[in-house]
Structures are given as C-alpha cells and as structure tokens.
C-alpha cells in the first residue's frame, strides 16, 4: 500500500500504525485470521465541519506532495485497487484450500 507515510519515507511510523490498528487488536481479541489487509480509504474534506477542516488542512498538502490527486474537489482517493484486488485473490485462494 502506498500511503502518505510510505511516500514520505516514514516506514517505521507506518509499521507502528499497522501494528496498533491490526496486530494489537488481533491479539487482544484472540483472533486467528487467515489473511489480514491494511488499505487506505477516501478522505473527503467536504464532509467535515469547519473546525475539523482547519485542523486537517495541513494534511492536504501532504497528500498532494505524495502524488495523491484531488478528484472531485475536496476528495482524495487513497486506496490502491490493484493491491486490494491482489489481496482478495490471495484470500480467495486460501479459502478454497
């Protein structure tokens, strides 16, 4: 996944986020997933209130520097659909076994 942190070369921070968002919760809830995916989402600055927009406005420039395109205005697509499809195919293969 090419995230803002990847594109900024902050891979250690990305590993920490992945651990906190996925691995720690898997352990906490004693889950045994057959596959785990970690994907970006959509950031829609049009759906946040003015206070939140001002707070996260600096993040917009980071998105643009990371080559994430704004389309339509105020919306940034952060998902890597090829990576998501690949994960889905890999998961389907594991389920069929």
C-alpha positions as CSV (number, residue, x, y, z in Angstrom):
1,X,0.0,0.0,0.0
2,X,1.4,3.4,-0.9
3,X,0.3,5.6,1.9
4,X,1.3,9.2,2.7
5,X,3.8,7.8,5.2
6,X,5.3,5.5,2.6
7,X,5.7,8.3,0.1
8,X,7.3,10.5,2.8
9,X,9.7,7.6,3.7
10,X,8.3,7.2,7.2
11,X,8.1,3.4,7.1
12,X,8.7,2.9,10.8
13,X,5.7,5.1,11.6
14,X,3.7,3.0,9.1
15,X,4.8,-0.2,10.8
16,X,3.7,1.2,14.2
17,X,0.3,2.2,12.8
18,X,-0.2,-1.2,11.2
19,X,0.7,-2.9,14.5
20,X,-1.6,-0.7,16.5
21,X,-4.5,-0.9,14.1
22,X,-4.3,-4.5,13.2
23,X,-1.9,-6.8,15.1
24,X,-2.7,-5.5,18.6
25,X,-6.4,-5.9,18.0
26,X,-6.0,-9.4,16.6
27,X,-4.1,-10.4,19.7
28,X,-6.4,-8.6,22.1
29,X,-9.5,-10.3,20.7
30,X,-7.7,-13.7,20.3
31,X,-8.5,-13.8,16.6
32,X,-6.9,-16.1,14.1
33,X,-7.5,-14.5,10.7
34,X,-6.4,-16.4,7.5
35,X,-5.4,-13.1,6.0
36,X,-5.0,-9.5,7.0
37,X,-5.1,-6.5,4.7
38,X,-4.2,-2.9,5.5
39,X,-5.6,-0.4,2.9
40,X,-6.1,3.3,2.6
41,X,-9.5,4.9,2.2
42,X,-11.1,8.1,0.9
43,X,-10.5,11.4,2.6
44,X,-13.5,13.7,1.9
45,X,-12.8,17.2,3.2
46,X,-16.3,18.2,2.0
47,X,-17.9,16.1,4.7
48,X,-16.2,17.5,7.8
49,X,-17.1,20.5,9.8
50,X,-15.1,23.8,9.5
51,X,-13.2,23.2,12.7
52,X,-12.1,19.7,11.6
53,X,-11.3,21.0,8.2
54,X,-9.0,23.7,9.6
55,X,-7.3,21.1,11.8
56,X,-6.6,18.6,9.0
57,X,-6.0,21.2,6.3
58,X,-2.2,20.8,6.6
59,X,-2.7,17.2,5.8
60,X,-4.0,18.2,2.3
61,X,-0.6,19.5,1.3
62,X,1.0,16.2,2.4
63,X,-1.5,14.3,0.2
64,X,-0.6,16.5,-2.8
65,X,3.1,16.2,-2.2
66,X,2.6,12.4,-2.1
67,X,1.0,12.5,-5.5
68,X,-2.5,11.7,-4.3
69,X,-4.8,13.5,-6.7
70,X,-7.9,15.5,-5.6
71,X,-10.9,14.4,-7.6
72,X,-13.6,15.6,-7.3
73,X,-12.7,18.8,-5.4
74,X,-12.0,18.1,-1.7
75,X,-11.9,14.3,-2.2
76,X,-8.7,12.2,-2.1
77,X,-8.7,8.5,-3.1
78,X,-6.1,6.7,-1.1
79,X,-7.0,3.2,-2.0
80,X,-4.7,1.1,-4.2
81,X,-7.3,-1.0,-6.1
82,X,-4.7,-3.3,-7.6
83,X,-3.3,-4.1,-4.2
84,X,-6.8,-4.7,-2.9
85,X,-7.7,-7.0,-5.8
86,X,-4.4,-8.9,-5.3
87,X,-5.2,-9.4,-1.6
88,X,-8.7,-10.5,-2.4
89,X,-7.4,-13.1,-4.9
90,X,-4.9,-14.4,-2.4
91,X,-7.6,-14.6,0.2
92,X,-9.9,-16.5,-2.1
93,X,-7.1,-18.9,-2.9
94,X,-6.6,-19.6,0.9
95,X,-10.4,-20.1,1.4
96,X,-10.6,-22.6,-1.4
97,X,-7.9,-24.8,0.1
